[in-house]
Amino acid sequence: MRVKQDIWHGDSRELCQKLRPNSVTAVITDPPFGVNNKSNSSKSVEGRVNARKIANDESPEQAIEVFNEVMDVLLPKTKEEADLYIFTAHQVLAEWLVVAEGLNRHGFARMGVLVWEKDGPGMGRLETWGMSHEFIIFLKKGMRPRSDTRRGGVIHIPQVRPERLIHPHEKPEALMELLLKHSTDKGDLAVDPFGGSGVLARAARNTGRSCLAIEYDKFNYDRAYAALHENQGMF
């Protein structure tokens, strides 16, 4: 069984058309939420470079429009039984729950909302309570059995520290590994059309899954590609 992880640079609305029908077992993605956040907590020079604005994140309307256009290309490429995870934030949870309901046009039904609990307050205004969690909307097409231990819907995994970020919304590999293990088997293909730091591809490598991440921002893509291929050789 040959597995491969890769990161492509470009527009997912175009690049997802290259995927074969019935090839994708899971979509795990952290799209722009539409909250226009930028981290103010980075301590190092490197960290401040990484705390950049996100493309298509200026408003929920803009983020949702792009997301739906990507899903209309990608979700028809999923298998008859497939899982979908969408990260979002409390400020726009209501809007994104509506988006999730609309994905029934591709056969996906919302099964629940997971909570990722972090160790610290996370991004946002420094004058307010820090939101030390994010939401993950979980949808299924068909009823694919889980591939791992059944768990509760609150997941406690520390976030990536600001000085280590290569993307302002970067998720920890351990979190992505857990989602992959629940919703895919070894060798299955997972796709992240808003690839960011490329963390899903690295988590797939760690767990023996195939993965394609696509990142629109060239700065982010270059760093994600380097992180994936560092000391791994080319293939």
Solvent accessible surface area in square Angstrom, and as a share of the most:
residue,aa,sasa,rsa
1,M,180,0.80
2,R,187,0.68
3,V,53,0.31
4,K,77,0.33
5,Q,16,0.07
6,D,32,0.17
7,I,3,0.02
8,W,77,0.27
9,H,76,0.34
10,G,18,0.18
11,D,31,0.16
12,S,7,0.04
13,R,76,0.28
14,E,113,0.51
15,L,27,0.14
16,C,0,0.00
17,Q,111,0.49
18,K,140,0.59
19,L,20,0.10
20,R,179,0.65
21,P,100,0.63
22,N,90,0.46
23,S,14,0.09
24,V,0,0.00
25,T,3,0.02
26,A,0,0.00
27,V,0,0.00
28,I,0,0.00
29,T,0,0.00
30,D,23,0.12
31,P,1,0.01
32,P,11,0.07
33,F,9,0.04
34,G,5,0.05
35,V,28,0.16
36,N,70,0.36
37,N,30,0.16
38,K,94,0.40
39,S,9,0.06
40,N,104,0.54
41,S,45,0.29
42,S,8,0.05
43,K,150,0.64
44,S,41,0.26
45,V,117,0.67
46,E,89,0.40
47,G,0,0.00
48,R,146,0.53
49,V,66,0.38
50,N,2,0.01
51,A,4,0.03
52,R,70,0.26
53,K,106,0.45
54,I,20,0.10
55,A,42,0.33
56,N,38,0.20
57,D,2,0.01
58,E,104,0.46
59,S,36,0.23
60,P,30,0.19
61,E,127,0.57
62,Q,67,0.30
63,A,2,0.01
64,I,30,0.15
65,E,106,0.48
66,V,19,0.11
67,F,0,0.00
68,N,39,0.20
69,E,66,0.29
70,V,2,0.01
71,M,0,0.00
72,D,66,0.34
73,V,33,0.19
74,L,0,0.00
75,L,1,0.01
76,P,75,0.47
77,K,34,0.14
78,T,5,0.03
79,K,66,0.28
80,E,138,0.62
81,E,80,0.36
82,A,0,0.00
83,D,2,0.01
84,L,0,0.00
85,Y,3,0.01
86,I,1,0.00
87,F,0,0.00
88,T,0,0.00
89,A,11,0.09
90,H,84,0.38
91,Q,88,0.39
92,V,6,0.04
93,L,36,0.18
94,A,71,0.55
95,E,71,0.32
96,W,1,0.00
97,L,44,0.22
98,V,107,0.62
99,V,11,0.06
100,A,0,0.00
101,E,83,0.37
102,G,29,0.28
103,L,0,0.00
104,N,102,0.52
105,R,113,0.41
106,H,40,0.18
107,G,43,0.41
108,F,2,0.01
109,A,55,0.43
110,R,97,0.35
111,M,91,0.41
112,G,24,0.23
113,V,52,0.30
114,L,34,0.17
115,V,37,0.21
116,W,3,0.01
117,E,70,0.31
118,K,22,0.09
119,D,72,0.37
120,G,15,0.14
121,P,87,0.55
122,G,33,0.32
123,M,52,0.23
124,G,25,0.24
125,R,169,0.62
126,L,127,0.63
127,E,132,0.59
128,T,83,0.48
129,W,224,0.79
130,G,33,0.31
131,M,68,0.30
132,S,42,0.27
133,H,55,0.24
134,E,22,0.10
135,F,35,0.14
136,I,0,0.00
137,I,0,0.00
138,F,24,0.10
139,L,0,0.00
140,K,21,0.09
141,K,29,0.12
142,G,40,0.38
143,M,121,0.54
144,R,24,0.09
145,P,100,0.63
146,R,122,0.45
147,S,44,0.28
148,D,36,0.19
149,T,84,0.49
150,R,192,0.70
151,R,123,0.45
152,G,58,0.56
153,G,33,0.32
154,V,98,0.56
155,I,15,0.07
156,H,103,0.46
157,I,22,0.11
158,P,64,0.40
159,Q,31,0.14
160,V,28,0.16
161,R,95,0.35
162,P,36,0.22
163,E,91,0.41
164,R,177,0.64
165,L,14,0.07
166,I,36,0.18
167,H,16,0.07
168,P,6,0.04
169,H,22,0.10
170,E,19,0.09
171,K,5,0.02
172,P,13,0.08
173,E,58,0.26
174,A,53,0.41
175,L,0,0.00
176,M,1,0.01
177,E,36,0.16
178,L,34,0.17
179,L,2,0.01
180,L,0,0.00
181,K,83,0.35
182,H,39,0.17
183,S,0,0.00
184,T,0,0.00
185,D,73,0.38
186,K,133,0.56
187,G,24,0.23
188,D,24,0.13
189,L,37,0.18
190,A,0,0.00
191,V,0,0.00
192,D,4,0.02
193,P,4,0.02
194,F,32,0.13
195,G,4,0.04
196,G,8,0.08
197,S,4,0.03
198,G,0,0.00
199,V,7,0.04
200,L,1,0.01
201,A,0,0.00
202,R,18,0.07
203,A,0,0.00
204,A,0,0.00
205,R,71,0.26
206,N,77,0.39
207,T,12,0.07
208,G,21,0.20
209,R,16,0.06
210,S,15,0.10
211,C,3,0.02
212,L,9,0.04
213,A,0,0.00
214,I,1,0.00
215,E,15,0.07
216,Y,129,0.49
217,D,30,0.16
218,K,106,0.45
219,F,72,0.30
220,N,8,0.04
221,Y,37,0.14
222,D,64,0.33
223,R,53,0.19
224,A,0,0.00
225,Y,61,0.23
226,A,59,0.46
227,A,28,0.22
228,L,3,0.02
229,H,21,0.09
230,E,114,0.51
231,N,141,0.72
232,Q,103,0.46
233,G,43,0.42
234,M,136,0.61
235,F,118,0.49
